[in-house]
């Protein structure tokens, strides 16, 4: 083998070596799938925004000022999103109403959470602040998402609502994904009404969790594990 061929193979080896070594270099605290949970309803993401789940339930949404104008039964979640910067104008990268949030149940099924504004159009606009655009420093806005109840399977005992869903595992490094944990979510029968008071966090029974997804030499696609 000539010097040119040796140089080519050496360069190829340097390119693929990190991919093969990454799983071996994962620290003990970054084992694939390791999960930690704590009672809380707030997650601060890597975009510098605070995402707070302030209410949720299985019920109807008030669409207009008239309290008799209600939607069909849905599973809904209301968020408060805050720009934590003291000086920067910016927008949230993980806005729930932009389709980022995904709901995973205890069987491993995944459901889309849709913006209430996108679903109900002009009927929804008077209820919450305008979606999209830049946030001023310290500004907070409310966002609402909902999921049709017709798509749920039976015997759901837990939801994990991911702000950043791990569709794929990074080939070179471990990544941490955060989510809200809602236990027995379908038993929380609650309509969303305009101007209803915000509940104390203790009454919401929400936890936040984190999940480590480590590189894998065999597959880069995440498999959603069933949780009984």
N, C-alpha and C positions, 0 to 999 in steps of 0.2 A: 504494500500500500504506500503510495507516494505521500510527500509532505502535505500537498494540497488536500488530499482526501482525509488525512489525519486531522488537519485543522478544521475541516468541515464537520467531522464527527465529534470533535471536542466541543465545538460551538453548539451543536445540537444537544450534547449532554448537559451543557451549562443551562440551556433553556428549559429542559424537562426536569432537571434535578430538583428545583424548588417544589414542583408539583408533587413529586414522590416523597420528598422529605417533610412537607408541611404537616401531614397527619401524624408523623412521628414526633414532631416538635411541639405538638399541642400540650400545653401545661395541664396538670391534674385538675385544676379548677375550671378548665375549659373543655371537659369531656363533652362529646357530641350528645345533645339532647338534655343536658343538665338544666334543671328548672329551679328557680327560686321564686317564692311568692311572699307578699306582705300586704296587710290590710291598708289600702290607700285607694284614692280615685284620681290621682294625678301622675302623669308621665311627662318628663322633659326629654324631648328628642334632640337629635344631632343638628337640627335646623335652628336651635335656639328658641323654640316655641314650647310653651307649657300647654299640654292637652289634658283637660279635666272633664271627666265624665260626671255630669251633675244630676242626671236622672235617666231612667230607662223603664220599659215595661211592655207588656203585651196588652194592647188596647187600641183605642181610636184616637186620631189626631183632630184637634179643632182647626178647621181650615180657614174660617173667616171670623169676624167679630161675633157673629151669631153663634151661640154655643150649641145650637141644634145642627150646625153644619159640621158633621163629623165624617171622617174617612172610614173605610172598611177596616176591620181589625188587622193590625200589623205589629211586628216587634220593632220598637223604636228606641233610639238612643239620642240624648241631647248632650252636646259638648260645649264647653267654654274654652276658647283658644286664645292664648295671651302671648304677645311678643315680649320676651323677657329682656330685650336689649334696652339700654338706657339712651341710645343715640341713633340707632339704625332703623331706617324704613325698610321693611322686607315682608315677604309673603311666606306662609307656612308650606313646607314641602310635603307634609303628610296630612293635609286637610282631609277630614273624613268625607266631605261633600264632593271632593274631586275623585272619588272612587278608590282611594288608597286603602280604606279600612275593609278588612275581610273578617268574617266570623267563622270560627272553627268550633264544631260541637264535639262532644265526648266520644263520638263514633268515628271521627276523622273527616266528616263532611265539611265542606266549605261553602259559605253563602255570601252573596254580594250584598253590601249595604249601600243603598241608593240615597242620593240627596232628596230630601222632601221637596225642595224647590224644583228640582228636575222632574219629579213625579207629578206634582200638583200644579205647577206653573203659576199663573197669576193669582190663583186662589191662596197660595202660600206666602206671597211677597209681603203682605202687611205684618206678618207675625214675627219674623226674625230680621236681623240686620242683613244688608246686602252682602252676598257672598263674593269672594274673589277680591283682587286688588291688594295693595300694600297696607300693612298695619303700621301705625305710628308706634314709637317706643312706649311700651307699657299698655298698649291698646288691647282690649279683649273683645271678642265677638262670639256669638252663639251660632252653632251649626247643628242641624238635625238630620239624622239619617234613619231610614226605615227599611225593613225587609218583609216581604209578603209572607204571611204565615202559611200559605198553601204549599210552600216548598220544603217545609221542615219535615224531618222524619219523626217517628215515635220514640218515646223514652229518652228525651233530651234532658240531661241533668246538669250540663255545664256548657257555657260558651266562653271561648277566648276570642276577644276582639283585638286583632293585630292592627297597629297603625302602619307597620311596614311588614308585609307578609313575605316569609322566606320561600319564594317559589324555587329559587336555585341557591345552592351553596357556593360560596366564593372558592375558587380552586386553590388559592394560596394562603388564606388566613381564616381564622375563626371569626364569626360575626355574632353579635348579640341582638336579639329581637325582643321587643317589649310588647306586652299585651295587657288588657283588662280581663279579669276573671269574674264571671257572673255565674253563680251556682243556683240551680233550679230556676232559670230565667223565665220559663214559661208559666211558672206559678205566680209571678208578680203581675197581677191583673191591675193595670193602671192606665187610664186615659191621659193624654197630654192636652191640657187646657191652657189657653192664653193667660198670662199673668199669674199662673199658679205659683205659690212660694217655693223657693228652693229648699230641699230637705237637708237636714244635717247628714253629714257623711256617714255617721254611724247607722242610720236607717237604711242606707243604700246597700250595705253588705257587699261592697266591691273590694276586690283585691287587685293588685298589679303583679305581674310576673315577668320574668326574663328567661330566655331560652338561648343556649349556645348552639350554633350550628357549625361544626368543625368540617374542614375539607375531607373529602373522601376520594380515594383512587378509583373506586368502582362506579360511583354515580355522583352527579352534581345536582340531581333533582331531589327536592325534599319530598319525603313520604310522610303524610299526616298520620301519626299513630293514633289508634283508637284508645280512648280512655274510658274504662268502665267505672 
